[in-house]
Amino acid sequence: MSVDASSLSTDPTADGAPVAPQVAPAAGGALADPAVRARHARRITGALFVSQSLGTAGSIAAATVAAIVGAELSGRDSLAGLPAAVVQIGVAVGAYFWSRRSDRMGRRGALVAALLTGTVGATISLVGVASGNFPLVLVALFITGSGNSAVQLGRFVAAEVNPRARRARALSSVVFGGTIGSVVGPALVGPTGRLVAGWGWNEIAGPYLATGLGYLLTAVLLLVALRPEPRLIGDAIAMDEGTSVRKERGRSLRELLADAAVRTAVTSVVLAHMVMVGLMQMTSLHMHQHAHSLVNISFVFSGHTLGMYAFSTVSGWMTDRWGRRRVLAIGAVILVASCLLAPLSPNLLPVAFALFLLGLGWNFCYVAGSALLTDVLTPAEKGRMQGFNDLLVGGAAASATILGGLLMAKAGYLAMGLAGAAVAAPLLFIVTRLPHPTGATLD
């Protein structure tokens, strides 16, 4: 098929600025062939899988000790959630900024720039923790969030380069890459801690070395592998599927949020992430208070992140076969159960099982919600709305860690679990209120 060059003549950003002129010829040439697109999509999705593994390993290594860093460097347990909160704010701002920039720079350029920025932040974090300079650490962690945002935005790139019928599976295969990171990340805490301790530094600075290296390697990979520009493939797919690549800017944020499917997708991902991050971050402090070693804490985090990522191919298959709505509902039920189970015992295995379920419930909501959001957006709306979605995700997670630290200090871990269940339970009502869609995959 051919693509009308006039339909691709403007950039679908808020100001309607012109797109680079190579978009129309590229989309109308080789990328008009579905077989060629499929070949590129497999390679790009594979690269994003590896990038998810590398980036997640670095992010989780630092997250494992975040609450301990906050408590030790500030001298207050009530501020234990502050480092993670600052990272989440950085993720939120970075996701929105780099997603919007991707409409001009391309997906490849924006993700690489975000990862390099995160590498700089992780390096400064390493120095700040080693020197005990808490304000410097907080500034650096905000910058580090940029790298994490790029890792998360990769799922939307995988969804963009694949047709609707395979979209959730492609997206989930990228998320599945976090399985490797879920095992490697916590496992790096001990060795990197011993390494920097040998330099005379605080051992909790070590994981930030892993974070910086993970982001740097991911940036190099995506610089090489994201070719051709993923957005061009997405535009060609949209034309085949009857979604116009419009001259106009697409719907405004207000109009998008008036769409019930958009609201359901965003709310599901935001609330699930809020619950997961809030309880996860305070679990390390909870275990630390019960005299668990860093090895035990790392074991629990490995189980948690295994739940987050290892079953992504299953959740992606279920989402494509059973529909977005059903998988979102299953995820909500699992989240509530995990929050109620977590405070029942401070022993290693019960906590590890509850945190595994917490990760699994998050995965179902994250994969199905992200697929639903991609389904209902036109190419002109993706950069704007997907960035805004992750801005809300990061903001909600930051709020969860700050409030979680205060709640943990005042009322303890039991209150954290009950609060998480109270936030997750309304997801069931929200999902059931979603109107029946025209596309069977959304039902």
C-alpha positions in Angstrom: 0.0 0.0 0.0 1.1 3.6 -0.4 0.9 6.3 2.2 -0.3 9.8 1.3 2.6 12.1 2.0 0.2 14.9 3.0 -1.2 12.9 5.8 2.3 12.8 7.4 3.3 16.4 6.9 2.9 17.7 10.4 4.2 16.6 13.8 1.5 15.3 16.2 2.7 17.4 19.1 0.9 20.1 21.0 2.1 22.9 18.8 1.7 21.1 15.5 5.3 21.8 14.4 6.5 20.2 11.1 7.8 16.7 11.1 11.2 15.9 9.5 10.5 15.4 5.7 12.0 11.8 5.7 8.9 10.4 7.5 6.6 10.1 4.5 9.1 8.5 2.1 10.2 6.0 4.7 6.7 5.0 5.7 5.5 4.8 2.1 8.5 2.7 0.9 9.8 -0.5 2.4 7.8 -0.1 5.6 4.6 -0.4 3.6 5.4 -4.1 3.4 4.0 -6.0 6.5 6.7 -8.6 6.2 9.5 -6.0 6.3 7.8 -4.3 9.3 7.5 -7.6 11.1 11.2 -8.3 10.6 12.2 -4.9 12.0 9.7 -5.3 14.8 11.2 -8.6 16.0 14.7 -7.1 16.1 13.6 -3.9 17.8 11.5 -5.8 20.4 14.4 -8.1 21.0 16.7 -5.2 21.7 14.2 -3.6 24.0 14.0 -6.9 25.9 17.7 -6.8 26.5 17.6 -3.1 27.4 14.8 -3.9 29.9 17.1 -6.5 31.5 20.1 -4.2 31.8 18.2 -1.1 32.9 16.0 -3.0 35.4 19.0 -4.7 37.0 20.6 -1.3 37.6 17.3 0.3 38.9 16.5 -2.6 41.2 20.0 -2.7 42.7 19.5 0.8 43.9 15.9 0.4 44.9 16.9 -2.5 47.2 18.8 -0.1 49.5 16.8 3.1 48.9 14.9 3.0 52.2 18.1 2.2 54.1 19.9 5.1 52.4 17.1 7.4 53.4 17.0 6.3 57.0 20.8 6.3 57.6 21.7 9.4 55.8 18.9 11.5 57.2 18.9 9.9 60.6 15.1 9.6 60.6 13.0 6.5 59.8 10.2 8.9 58.7 12.4 10.0 55.8 13.2 6.4 54.7 10.9 6.8 51.7 12.3 10.1 50.5 15.1 8.7 48.2 12.7 6.4 46.4 10.2 9.3 46.2 12.7 11.6 44.6 13.6 8.9 42.0 9.9 8.5 41.2 9.6 12.2 40.7 12.5 12.1 38.4 10.9 9.1 36.5 7.7 11.1 36.2 9.2 14.3 34.9 11.6 12.3 32.7 8.9 10.2 31.2 6.8 13.2 30.3 9.7 15.2 29.0 11.4 12.5 26.9 8.1 11.1 25.6 7.2 14.6 24.3 10.8 15.0 22.9 10.4 11.7 21.1 8.0 13.3 18.7 10.8 15.5 17.5 14.0 13.6 18.2 12.5 10.2 17.4 12.0 7.3 19.9 15.6 6.2 19.5 17.2 9.6 20.1 15.0 10.4 23.1 15.5 7.1 24.9 19.3 7.2 24.4 19.5 10.8 25.7 17.4 9.9 28.7 19.6 6.9 29.6 22.8 9.0 29.3 21.2 11.5 31.6 20.4 8.8 34.1 24.0 7.5 33.9 25.2 10.9 35.1 22.7 11.0 37.9 23.7 7.5 39.1 27.4 8.5 39.2 26.6 11.5 41.3 24.4 9.4 43.6 27.4 7.0 44.1 29.6 9.9 45.3 26.8 11.4 47.4 26.0 8.2 49.3 29.7 7.5 49.8 30.3 10.9 51.3 27.1 10.9 53.3 25.8 14.1 51.6 22.0 13.5 51.7 21.0 16.7 49.8 23.4 15.8 47.0 22.0 12.3 46.9 18.5 13.6 46.5 19.4 15.9 43.6 21.3 13.1 41.9 18.5 10.6 42.4 16.1 13.0 40.6 18.5 13.0 37.6 18.8 9.2 37.8 15.1 8.9 37.4 15.6 9.9 33.8 17.2 6.6 33.0 14.5 4.6 34.7 11.9 6.5 32.7 13.6 5.5 29.4 13.5 1.8 30.5 9.8 2.0 31.2 9.0 3.9 28.0 10.5 1.1 26.0 7.3 -1.0 26.4 5.4 1.6 24.4 8.0 1.5 21.6 7.5 -2.3 21.4 3.7 -1.8 21.3 4.1 0.8 18.6 6.0 -1.3 16.2 3.6 -4.3 16.4 0.0 -4.6 15.1 -2.9 -4.7 17.5 -3.3 -8.5 17.4 0.3 -9.0 18.8 0.6 -5.8 20.7 0.2 -7.0 24.3 2.5 -10.0 23.7 5.2 -7.7 22.3 4.8 -5.3 25.1 4.9 -8.1 27.7 8.0 -9.6 26.1 9.8 -6.4 26.8 8.5 -6.3 30.4 9.6 -9.9 30.6 13.2 -8.7 30.2 12.9 -7.4 33.7 13.1 -11.1 34.8 16.8 -11.1 34.3 17.1 -7.7 36.0 15.0 -9.0 38.9 17.5 -11.7 39.6 20.7 -9.8 38.7 19.8 -6.5 40.3 19.4 -7.6 44.0 22.4 -10.0 43.5 24.6 -7.1 42.7 23.9 -5.4 46.0 26.3 -7.6 48.0 29.2 -7.6 45.6 29.1 -3.9 44.8 28.7 -3.1 48.4 31.8 -5.1 49.2 33.6 -3.5 46.3 33.1 0.1 47.5 33.6 -0.9 51.1 37.1 -2.0 50.0 37.5 1.6 48.9 36.6 2.8 52.3 33.1 3.9 51.4 29.7 3.0 52.9 28.6 -0.4 51.4 25.1 1.0 50.6 26.7 3.2 47.9 27.7 0.2 45.8 24.4 -0.5 44.1 24.5 3.0 42.4 27.6 1.8 40.6 25.5 -1.0 39.1 22.8 1.5 38.2 25.1 3.8 36.2 26.7 0.9 34.3 23.3 -0.6 33.5 22.0 2.6 32.0 25.2 3.3 30.0 25.1 -0.2 28.4 21.4 0.2 27.6 22.1 3.5 25.9 24.7 2.0 23.7 22.5 -0.9 22.8 19.5 1.3 21.8 21.7 3.7 19.8 22.7 0.7 17.6 19.6 -1.4 17.5 16.6 1.0 17.2 16.7 1.2 13.4 14.7 2.2 11.5 13.0 4.8 13.6 10.2 3.0 15.5 7.8 5.8 15.0 7.9 5.3 11.2 6.9 1.7 11.6 4.1 2.7 13.9 2.8 5.2 11.4 2.7 2.6 8.7 0.9 0.1 10.9 -1.7 2.8 11.8 -2.4 3.3 8.1 -2.9 -0.4 7.6 -5.2 -0.7 10.6 -7.3 2.3 9.5 -6.0 4.7 12.1 -5.3 8.0 10.3 -1.9 9.6 10.8 -3.7 13.0 11.1 -2.6 16.4 10.1 -4.3 17.8 13.2 -2.8 17.5 16.7 -5.1 14.8 17.9 -7.3 15.1 21.0 -6.2 17.3 23.9 -5.3 15.9 27.3 -8.8 16.9 28.5 -10.5 15.2 25.6 -8.4 12.1 26.0 -9.2 11.8 29.7 -12.9 12.1 28.9 -12.5 8.8 27.0 -13.6 6.0 29.4 -11.0 3.6 28.0 -8.2 6.0 28.4 -9.3 6.8 32.0 -9.5 3.1 32.8 -6.1 2.3 31.3 -4.4 5.2 33.1 -6.1 4.7 36.4 -5.3 1.0 36.4 -1.6 1.4 35.8 -1.3 4.4 38.2 -3.0 2.8 41.1 -1.3 -0.6 40.7 2.1 1.1 40.5 1.3 3.2 43.5 0.4 0.2 45.6 3.3 -1.9 44.5 6.0 0.8 45.0 4.7 1.9 48.4 4.6 -1.5 50.0 7.8 -2.7 48.2 9.9 0.2 49.5 8.8 -0.1 53.1 9.3 -3.9 53.1 13.1 -3.5 53.1 12.9 -1.2 56.1 10.4 -3.5 57.8 12.9 -6.4 57.3 15.8 -4.3 58.4 14.0 -3.5 61.6 13.5 -7.2 62.2 17.2 -7.8 61.9 17.2 -9.4 58.5 20.5 -9.3 56.6 21.0 -7.6 53.2 21.1 -11.1 51.8 17.6 -11.9 53.1 16.3 -8.5 51.9 17.8 -9.1 48.5 16.1 -12.6 48.4 12.7 -11.0 49.0 13.3 -8.4 46.4 14.4 -11.0 43.9 11.1 -12.9 44.5 9.1 -9.7 44.2 10.7 -8.6 40.9 10.4 -12.2 39.7 6.6 -11.8 40.1 6.8 -8.4 38.4 8.5 -9.7 35.2 8.8 -13.5 34.9 5.2 -14.1 33.9 5.0 -11.3 31.5 4.6 -13.6 28.5 1.7 -15.3 30.2 0.0 -12.0 31.0 0.6 -10.7 27.5 -0.9 -13.9 26.0 -3.9 -13.6 28.4 -4.3 -10.0 27.5 -4.4 -10.6 23.8 -6.6 -13.7 24.1 -8.9 -12.9 27.1 -9.1 -9.2 26.7 -7.7 -6.2 28.6 -10.6 -5.9 31.0 -10.4 -9.5 32.4 -6.6 -9.3 33.0 -6.9 -6.0 34.8 -9.5 -7.5 37.1 -7.3 -10.5 37.9 -4.4 -8.2 38.7 -6.5 -6.1 41.1 -7.6 -9.2 43.0 -4.0 -10.4 43.4 -2.8 -6.9 44.5 -5.4 -6.8 47.3 -4.5 -10.3 48.5 -0.8 -9.5 48.6 -1.3 -6.4 50.6 -3.4 -8.3 53.2 -0.8 -11.2 53.4 2.4 -9.1 53.7 2.0 -7.9 57.3 0.9 -11.3 58.7 4.4 -12.5 59.6 7.9 -10.9 59.6 9.6 -14.3 58.7 11.4 -14.6 55.5 9.3 -16.9 53.4 5.8 -15.4 54.2 7.1 -11.9 53.4 8.8 -13.3 50.2 5.5 -14.9 49.1 3.4 -11.8 49.7 5.9 -9.6 47.8 5.9 -12.1 44.9 2.1 -11.8 44.7 2.5 -8.0 44.8 4.8 -8.1 41.8 2.5 -10.5 39.9 -0.6 -8.3 40.5 1.3 -5.3 39.3 2.4 -7.1 36.2 -1.1 -8.0 35.1 -2.4 -4.5 35.6 0.8 -2.9 34.0 0.7 -5.1 30.8 -3.1 -5.0 30.3 -3.4 -1.3 31.1 -0.5 -0.3 28.9 -1.9 -2.3 26.0 -5.3 -0.8 26.4 -3.8 2.7 26.4 -1.9 2.0 23.2 -5.0 0.6 21.5 -7.1 3.6 22.0 -4.6 6.3 20.9 -3.9 7.5 17.4 -0.3 8.1 16.4 -0.8 11.8 16.9 -1.7 11.2 20.6 0.8 8.6 21.7 3.8 10.8 22.6 1.5 13.2 24.6 -0.7 10.7 26.4 1.9 8.0 27.1 4.2 10.5 28.6 1.4 12.0 30.7 0.5 8.5 31.8 4.0 7.8 33.1 4.1 11.3 34.6 1.1 10.3 36.7 2.7 6.9 37.4 5.8 8.4 38.8 4.0 11.0 40.7 1.7 8.4 42.3 4.7 6.3 43.2 6.5 9.3 44.7 3.5 10.1 46.8 3.3 6.4 47.9 6.9 6.4 49.1 6.7 9.7 51.0 3.3 8.8 52.6 4.6 5.3 53.2 7.6 6.5 55.1 5.3 8.6 57.3 2.8 5.8 57.8 5.5 3.3 58.5 7.0 5.6 61.2 3.6 6.3 62.8 1.6 3.1 62.5 3.9 0.4 61.3 3.9 -2.2 58.5 0.4 -3.5 59.2 -1.0 -0.1 58.4 1.0 -0.1 55.1 -0.6 -3.4 54.0 -4.1 -2.2 54.9 -3.6 1.1 53.1 -2.4 -0.8 50.0 -5.4 -3.0 49.9 -7.7 0.0 50.3 -6.1 1.7 47.3 -6.1 -1.5 45.1 -9.7 -2.6 45.8 -11.4 0.2 43.8 -9.6 -1.1 40.6 -12.3 -3.8 40.4 -15.0 -1.2 40.3 -13.2 0.9 37.8 -12.6 -2.0 35.4 -16.1 -3.2 35.5 -17.3 0.3 34.6 -15.4 0.2 31.3 -17.9 0.3 28.4 -17.8 -2.7 26.0 -15.5 -1.7 23.2 -15.8 -2.2 19.5 -12.5 -4.2 19.4 -12.8 -7.7 20.8 -9.3 -7.6 22.3 -10.3 -4.9 24.8 -13.3 -6.8 26.2 
